[in-house]
Amino acid sequence: MIKSELRTKYKKLRNDLSLHQIDDLSISIANQVLKLPIWDHTFYHLFLSIKEQKEVNTDYILNILSGKDKNIVISKSDFKTGLMTHFLLTDNTTIKKNSYNIPEPVDGIPILNDSIEVVFIPLLGFDKIGNRVGYGKGFYDRFLVNCKPETIKIGLSFFEAENSITDVYENDVTLNYCVTPKTVYSF
């Protein structure tokens, strides 16, 4: 399938999920994340869920990272430049939703891309070789291409893999893993 078809398909599938289902599936995803061989790193980038888009609730992964005393990095999106800036999440970080309902830090301690070792990535769909479909703005591709090559890229999805995404672009950054409620895919 092509990305535009997959966006439509997975937005509808997510929209059909109840809040209770989202919570249960998000807990299952967080439990699967614990199986990943990623826990010897220090800086973990985590997206804060857009509840209005019925994204995976990352609060559970946030709690795991906090419990393991990891440095958690969150981002602020600039829709004029298409770039994200990254900040350390601390007890003093003020979070505010932007005009797209994305929870973001107001300000904080800046973190450079090359410090980030593990990135959890929001997505709508993915395929069996690690290609992913997001919302189509390219924020994560621009961010990930500026991280170190060894940065671990982990997608989070309520749904299992598609066979293939047929319109993959040269600048699309593939995943190392994708975690669903039932499976950890490794690419």
N, C-alpha and C positions, 0 to 999 in steps of 0.2 A: 504494500500500500504506500501511497505517497503521504507526506507529512500533513498536508491540509486535511485529507480524509481521516488520518489518525487523530488529529486535533479534535475534529468534530465527534468522532466515535468516543474518545476517552473523556471529553468534556461531558457528553451525555451520560456515559456510564458513571462518572463521579457524581454528577448531579442527581442521579437516581439513588445514591447511597443516603441512608438516614444518618443523622448525627451519631446515633448509637453504633451503627456499623462502622463509621469512620473511626470512632474511638477504639472499638475492638480490633479492627484491622491495623490501626496505628500501633497498638500495644504489641500485636503479633510481629509487626515489622521491627519494632525496637528489640524484641526478644531475638529475632533473627540477626540483627546487627551485632549482638553480643558474640555471635559465632565467627565474625570476621577476624582475620589476623592483623588487626590495625592498632592494637592497644599499647604499643611501645612508642607511640608518637606523642608530641606535646601540643601542637596547634591544630585544632579541628574547626573547620568552617561549617556552620550550620545555618540553613535558611529558616527563618521564622515563618510559620504557615500562614497562608492567606485563607482564613476560614470561609470567606465568601466564595472562594474557588474550590472549596472542599478538598484542599490539599491534605497530604499525610500530616497528621498532628505530630510535630517534632518535639513537643514538650517532653515526651517520654525519653527520646534520645538525649535531649538537653539534661534531663535528670541523671541519665547514665554517665554522660561526660562529666557532669558536676561531681557525681559520686566517685569517679575515678580521678578527680582532681586535675582535669585537663583544662588547657586554655581554650576557651570557646570564642570563636571569631564570628561576627555577624556583619552584614553589609547594608550599605545605603546605595540605592540606584539613582543615577542621574539620567533622566530620560532625554535630555538634550544631547549629551555626549554618547549615551549608550554604555557608559562605564559604571562600575561599582567601586566604592571605596569601602574598606574593611576596618572594623573596630573590635577591640577586645571587649567582650561582655563582662561587666563587673557588677557588683551590687549597686553601684552608683549610676549605671547606664539607664538613661531615660529612653523608652521605646514609644514611638508615635507612628500611627498609620499614615502613609502618604496618600495621594489622591487615587491610587490604584488599590488601596486597602492593604498594601504591603507593610507589615510592621518593621520599622527601621530604627536604628539608634539616632538620636538627635545629634549627638557628638560623642567624643570619647577618645580613647587611646588608639591612634592609628596603627594598623598592622599591614606590613608590606606583603605582596603576593608570594614572594619567595620564602616567607616564614611559614606559610600555610602548608601543612603536610597531608591533611586528609580533608576532602570536600564532600559534603552531602549535597546532592543536587536534586532540586524539584524537577519533575518531568510529567508529561502526559502519557507517553508511551515509550517503548524501547523494543529493540529486536534482539535476536539470539546471538548477535556478534558484538553487541555493546553500543550500537547507534541509538540515539535518543531523540525524542521529539519534545520540545518545550513549547512555550507560548509564541515563539517565532521572532522575538526581539533580539536574540543573540547575546544577551548579557553574559550568560555563563560561558559561551564559546570565547568571547573576548577576555573574560577573566581567566579561564583555565589555560589558554594559550600563553599567558604571562606568568603562570606558576612554573615551578621546577618540573622537569619531565617525570620525576619519580613521585610527584604528588598523586595520592590515591584518590580516584574519582568514583563516588558511590551514588548511584541513582536510587530513589525510593519510589516504589509504585504499589498501588493497591492491586494491580492486575499483572498477569503473567506476560511473557515476551511474545511479540509478533514474530512471524518467520523472518520477515525482512522489511526494511524501510528502503524504498527504491530510489528516492531522490536525495541521497546523502551528498553534501557539498564538501569540497576540499577543506574548508576551514572548520567543519564540524569536529568537535572533540569527543572521542568515544569514552565510554565508561570502563573502569576496571572491574566493577561489581554493580549489580543491581539487586536490591533487596525487596522482596515481596512478602506478604504474610506467610507464604508457604515455602519459599525457596530463596537461596542465595545463588544468584547467577555470577559466574566468574568468567571474565573475558580475557 
